[in-house]
Amino acid sequence: MIIGVLNQKGGVGKTTIAVNLASCFSHAGRSVLLVDADPQGSALSWSSVRAAEPAFAVVGMAKPTLHRELPALAKNYDVVLIDGAPRVNELARAAILASDLVLIPVQPSPYDIWAASDTVKLIREARIYKEDLQARFAINRKITNTAIGRDFSVALDQFPDTPVLDVPLIQRVVYAESAARGLSVLEAAPQSEAAKELKRLAALIFPNPERQAA
């Protein structure tokens, strides 16, 4: 399964979600590849500051031919996650066409709602060539007990072909703290609420991922 983590708007937490989902799937016994398709190379930078190799492979492929080159590599893994580039349409289109599922991180902000339409438009265009392409919104950095946090999912109903996953990721400092150390949340704080949320989100994206490594 190839999962593209994409949004035309920057700063929505694409790399954070891609890295931590890769960690979730890897901890569940899946063979995982994380593809850094963003010229900024944030996922590669995360990998480079680690004291030890991550439990999953990380490669850079920020190229418009990604959709043609990735399938041959992806067949060696159970799950492939693409950390996509914002605002670079040719790279975004390639990542979308390479994906089976596009995960669109959005923060509870009017700006993210407005920007979401650009990403959804690219996905709809890609479905002309890839009819089975799926897409889901993932709410990131939700602030609990706020009106916008409660109403945000309703605002996304204007995109009926892109459902909202019902496990939001709450804004927590552990995400930044773990990233600064080159760790995933599951490594830095395996019993934390953030780790529990990530595992639930992973289970929604890839059903029944929990299995023991051989």
Rosetta blueprint (number, residue, H / E / L):
1 M L
2 I E
3 I E
4 G E
5 V E
6 L L
7 N L
8 Q L
9 K L
10 G L
11 G L
12 V L
13 G L
14 K H
15 T H
16 T H
17 I H
18 A H
19 V H
20 N H
21 L H
22 A H
23 S H
24 C H
25 F H
26 S H
27 H H
28 A L
29 G L
30 R L
31 S L
32 V E
33 L E
34 L E
35 V E
36 D E
37 A L
38 D L
39 P L
40 Q L
41 G L
42 S H
43 A H
44 L H
45 S H
46 W H
47 S H
48 S H
49 V L
50 R L
51 A L
52 A L
53 E L
54 P L
55 A L
56 F L
57 A E
58 V E
59 V E
60 G E
61 M L
62 A L
63 K L
64 P L
65 T L
66 L H
67 H H
68 R H
69 E H
70 L H
71 P H
72 A H
73 L H
74 A H
75 K L
76 N L
77 Y L
78 D L
79 V E
80 V E
81 L E
82 I E
83 D E
84 G L
85 A L
86 P L
87 R L
88 V L
89 N H
90 E H
91 L H
92 A H
93 R H
94 A H
95 A H
96 I H
97 L H
98 A H
99 S L
100 D L
101 L E
102 V E
103 L E
104 I E
105 P E
106 V E
107 Q L
108 P L
109 S L
110 P H
111 Y H
112 D H
113 I H
114 W H
115 A H
116 A H
117 S H
118 D H
119 T H
120 V H
121 K H
122 L H
123 I H
124 R H
125 E H
126 A H
127 R L
128 I L
129 Y L
130 K L
131 E L
132 D L
133 L L
134 Q E
135 A E
136 R E
137 F E
138 A E
139 I E
140 N L
141 R L
142 K E
143 I L
144 T L
145 N L
146 T L
147 A H
148 I H
149 G H
150 R H
151 D H
152 F H
153 S H
154 V H
155 A H
156 L H
157 D H
158 Q H
159 F L
160 P L
161 D L
162 T L
163 P L
164 V E
165 L L
166 D L
167 V L
168 P L
169 L L
170 I E
171 Q L
172 R L
173 V L
174 V H
175 Y H
176 A H
177 E H
178 S H
179 A H
180 A H
181 R L
182 G L
183 L L
184 S L
185 V H
186 L H
187 E H
188 A H
189 A L
190 P L
191 Q L
192 S L
193 E H
194 A H
195 A H
196 K H
197 E H
198 L H
199 K H
200 R H
201 L H
202 A H
203 A H
204 L H
205 I H
206 F L
207 P L
208 N L
209 P L
210 E L
211 R L
212 Q L
213 A L
214 A L
